[in-house]
Amino acid sequence: MKRAVVLAGLALALAPLAAGCGGTKKKAASSKGTGCAVSQLNLKKSGTLTIGTDNPAYPPWYGGSPGHGWKVSDPYSGKGYESAVAYALAKQLGFSHSKVTWKYVSFDSAKAPGQKPFDFDMNQISYSPARAKVVDFSDSYYDLAQAIVVNGGTPISKVTTVAGLKPYELGAELGTTSYQLITSTIEPSKKPSVFPTNAGAVQALKNKQIDGLVVDLPTAFYVTAAQVSGSKILGRFPGKPGGEHLGLVFQKGNPLVTCVNKALATLRSNGTLKQLDHQWLAKATGAPILK
């Protein structure tokens, strides 16, 4: 009899706990169904979206006067294509402007394996299968074309075909798809020059140490408009099937990429990416195609 009373009392004591556990399971199932609320995102800092990019941050990707420790342009300004897209993404994900923070991360370290100090990096990094082995990429936020910049009035400035570029000395930044295009598509007779930074490659063109500089098309327009006086875009290269594209870079295995891809899909379908492309990169159209 005493044992029966004890067991009955134990059952009564456990009843609220069982009910509580049932409620917790129901809530967890509900949370799992959404997954992309700010409170559920896998972030470096809770409630804050941390974005990495290089310093200096150059137009047309970034705009505004230097500030917040950034040279040339300020990512916090919301100006320039990448900054504008970043804030549009942040809003889509549920972050206010004040809950976005930027962190200086070099181009090379952003795409290298290992721990990352950012939630994602936005630094004109092209997707490639090799890079995707050590970091994760989002879907495209900009479909890319490569171009070549030359000094006006030089022999190379008269070239109109890819084959016509073969005799010249060309240059690009180390580890970029621009350099890969030189070696795999142009295949020049002279060994191409490689530079640790794009700034060094631009300076080489300015000093006429190289005949042509291969960069992405929007960067080519910035080079001709602000960096190398008297230079011009000789042309752009035909796109490959599937298209080269820029992607946001994530630490390998970060589930945040799924929610960011959903936000990107919305920005693409509602015309936001197209509108921002027109607003910040419209000048990067109309360059002749080199065949």
C-alpha positions in Angstrom: 0.0 0.0 0.0 2.8 2.4 0.9 4.6 1.6 -2.4 1.4 2.3 -4.3 1.1 5.7 -2.7 4.7 6.5 -3.4 4.3 5.5 -7.1 1.1 7.6 -7.4 2.9 10.6 -5.9 5.8 10.1 -8.3 3.5 10.0 -11.3 1.8 13.2 -10.2 5.2 14.9 -9.8 6.4 13.8 -13.2 3.2 14.8 -15.0 4.1 18.5 -15.3 7.6 17.6 -16.5 6.2 15.4 -19.2 3.8 18.1 -20.3 6.7 20.6 -20.4 8.8 18.2 -22.5 6.0 17.8 -24.9 5.7 21.5 -25.2 9.4 21.9 -25.8 9.4 19.3 -28.6 6.5 21.1 -30.3 8.3 24.4 -30.1 11.6 22.9 -31.4 9.7 21.4 -34.4 8.2 24.7 -35.1 11.6 26.5 -35.0 13.1 23.8 -37.2 10.4 24.6 -39.8 11.5 28.2 -40.1 15.3 28.1 -39.7 16.1 31.6 -41.1 14.9 33.9 -38.3 17.8 36.1 -37.1 17.8 34.3 -33.7 18.3 31.0 -35.5 21.1 32.0 -37.8 24.7 30.7 -37.3 26.4 34.0 -36.7 29.8 35.1 -35.4 28.1 37.5 -33.1 24.4 37.0 -32.0 22.1 39.5 -33.6 24.8 41.0 -35.8 25.7 40.2 -39.4 29.5 40.4 -39.9 30.7 40.8 -43.5 34.3 40.6 -44.6 35.9 42.6 -47.5 39.3 43.9 -48.5 40.9 47.2 -47.7 41.1 49.4 -49.8 37.5 48.9 -50.9 37.3 50.1 -54.5 34.5 51.5 -56.7 32.3 50.5 -58.4 32.0 47.7 -55.8 32.1 50.1 -52.8 31.4 53.9 -52.6 31.4 56.8 -50.3 34.3 58.7 -48.8 36.9 56.8 -46.8 35.8 56.1 -43.2 35.5 53.5 -40.5 39.2 52.6 -41.1 38.6 51.9 -44.8 40.7 53.6 -47.6 39.3 54.8 -50.9 35.6 53.8 -50.2 33.6 52.9 -47.1 31.6 49.7 -47.1 29.3 51.1 -44.3 28.1 53.8 -46.8 25.7 51.4 -48.6 27.1 52.8 -51.9 28.6 50.8 -54.6 27.3 47.5 -55.9 28.6 45.1 -53.3 27.8 47.3 -50.4 24.3 48.0 -51.7 23.7 44.3 -52.3 25.0 43.5 -48.8 22.5 45.8 -47.1 19.7 44.6 -49.3 20.6 41.0 -48.2 20.8 42.1 -44.6 17.4 43.6 -44.8 16.0 40.5 -46.4 17.5 38.4 -43.6 16.0 40.6 -40.9 18.9 42.9 -40.0 18.7 46.6 -39.7 21.5 48.8 -41.1 23.0 49.3 -37.6 23.2 45.5 -37.1 25.7 45.1 -40.0 29.4 45.3 -39.3 32.3 45.1 -41.7 35.6 43.4 -41.1 38.9 43.8 -43.1 39.8 40.4 -44.6 42.3 40.1 -47.5 41.3 38.5 -50.8 43.7 35.5 -50.2 42.7 34.8 -46.6 39.0 35.0 -47.4 39.2 32.1 -49.8 41.8 30.0 -47.9 40.8 27.1 -45.7 40.3 27.5 -41.9 38.3 29.5 -39.4 36.8 32.7 -40.6 36.2 36.0 -38.7 33.1 36.8 -40.8 29.6 35.4 -41.5 30.3 35.8 -45.2 32.9 37.6 -47.3 32.0 39.9 -50.3 35.1 40.7 -52.3 34.6 40.0 -56.0 35.6 36.3 -55.5 34.7 34.1 -58.4 33.3 30.7 -57.8 35.5 27.8 -58.9 35.4 24.1 -58.0 38.9 24.3 -56.6 38.0 27.1 -54.2 34.8 25.4 -53.3 36.8 22.5 -51.8 37.9 24.7 -48.9 35.2 27.3 -48.5 31.5 27.4 -49.3 30.0 29.8 -51.9 26.5 31.3 -52.2 24.7 31.4 -55.5 25.7 34.2 -57.9 25.1 37.8 -56.8 26.8 39.0 -60.0 27.4 37.2 -63.3 30.9 38.2 -64.4 32.7 39.0 -67.6 36.5 39.5 -68.0 38.0 42.4 -69.9 41.4 43.7 -70.9 42.7 47.2 -70.3 45.4 48.7 -72.4 47.1 52.1 -72.9 45.7 54.1 -75.7 47.9 54.7 -78.8 50.0 51.5 -78.2 50.2 48.6 -80.8 48.0 46.4 -78.7 45.3 49.0 -78.7 44.5 48.1 -82.3 43.9 44.4 -81.6 40.3 43.2 -82.2 40.6 39.4 -81.6 41.8 37.1 -78.9 44.4 35.6 -81.2 45.8 39.1 -81.8 46.7 39.3 -78.1 49.2 36.4 -78.2 52.4 38.4 -79.0 51.9 40.8 -76.1 52.9 40.8 -72.4 49.8 40.6 -70.3 49.3 40.8 -66.5 46.8 40.0 -63.8 46.6 39.5 -60.0 47.9 36.3 -58.6 45.3 33.6 -57.9 42.5 35.3 -59.9 40.3 33.9 -62.7 41.7 36.8 -64.7 45.1 35.2 -64.6 43.6 31.8 -65.4 41.9 33.3 -68.5 45.3 34.6 -69.8 46.9 31.2 -69.5 44.0 29.0 -70.7 42.2 31.2 -73.2 44.7 33.8 -74.6 47.8 31.6 -74.2 50.3 34.4 -75.0 53.7 33.7 -76.4 55.3 35.7 -73.6 55.0 34.5 -70.0 52.3 36.6 -68.3 53.2 38.9 -65.4 51.7 38.1 -62.0 51.2 40.5 -59.2 50.4 40.0 -55.5 47.7 42.7 -55.6 45.5 44.2 -58.3 47.0 47.6 -57.3 50.4 46.4 -58.3 49.1 45.1 -61.7 47.4 48.5 -62.3 50.7 50.3 -61.6 52.5 48.0 -64.0 50.1 49.0 -66.8 50.5 52.6 -65.8 54.3 52.3 -66.0 53.9 50.4 -69.3 55.7 47.4 -67.9 52.9 45.3 -69.3 50.9 45.7 -72.5 47.6 44.7 -71.2 45.8 44.1 -67.9 43.1 41.5 -67.5 40.4 42.2 -64.8 36.7 41.8 -64.4 34.6 44.3 -66.5 33.5 46.7 -63.7 37.0 46.9 -62.4 38.2 47.6 -65.9 36.0 50.7 -66.0 37.3 51.9 -62.7 40.9 51.5 -64.0 40.2 53.5 -67.1 38.2 56.2 -65.3 40.3 56.8 -62.2 43.6 54.9 -62.1 45.4 54.9 -65.5 45.1 58.1 -67.5 44.8 57.5 -71.2 43.9 53.8 -70.9 40.9 52.1 -72.5 39.0 48.9 -72.4 40.1 47.0 -75.4 37.2 44.5 -75.1 35.6 41.8 -73.0 35.9 38.0 -73.5 33.0 35.8 -74.4 31.4 34.1 -71.4 31.7 30.4 -70.8 28.6 28.1 -70.7 27.1 28.4 -67.3 28.8 31.8 -66.8 31.5 32.8 -64.4 30.0 34.5 -61.3 30.8 36.1 -58.0 29.7 34.4 -54.9 29.6 35.2 -51.2 32.3 33.2 -49.3 31.5 31.2 -46.2 33.5 29.1 -43.8 33.2 25.5 -45.0 30.1 23.9 -43.6 28.3 27.1 -42.4 24.6 26.4 -42.7 24.0 30.2 -43.1 24.6 29.8 -46.8 21.1 28.2 -47.2 19.3 31.2 -45.8 21.5 33.6 -47.7 20.7 31.8 -51.0 17.0 32.1 -50.2 17.5 35.9 -49.7 19.5 36.1 -52.9 16.8 34.3 -54.8 14.2 36.8 -53.6 16.4 39.8 -54.6 16.9 38.3 -58.0 13.2 37.5 -58.6 11.9 40.9 -57.4 14.4 42.8 -59.6 16.6 44.2 -56.8 19.8 42.8 -58.1 19.1 44.0 -61.6 18.2 47.5 -60.3 21.4 47.7 -58.2 23.4 46.4 -61.2 21.9 49.2 -63.3 22.5 51.8 -60.6 26.2 51.0 -59.8 27.6 48.9 -62.7 25.7 50.3 -65.7 28.8 51.8 -67.2 30.3 48.3 -67.4 28.3 47.4 -70.5 28.8 47.9 -74.2 32.5 46.9 -74.3 33.2 45.0 -77.6 33.5 41.2 -77.4 36.9 39.9 -78.4 36.4 36.7 -80.6 
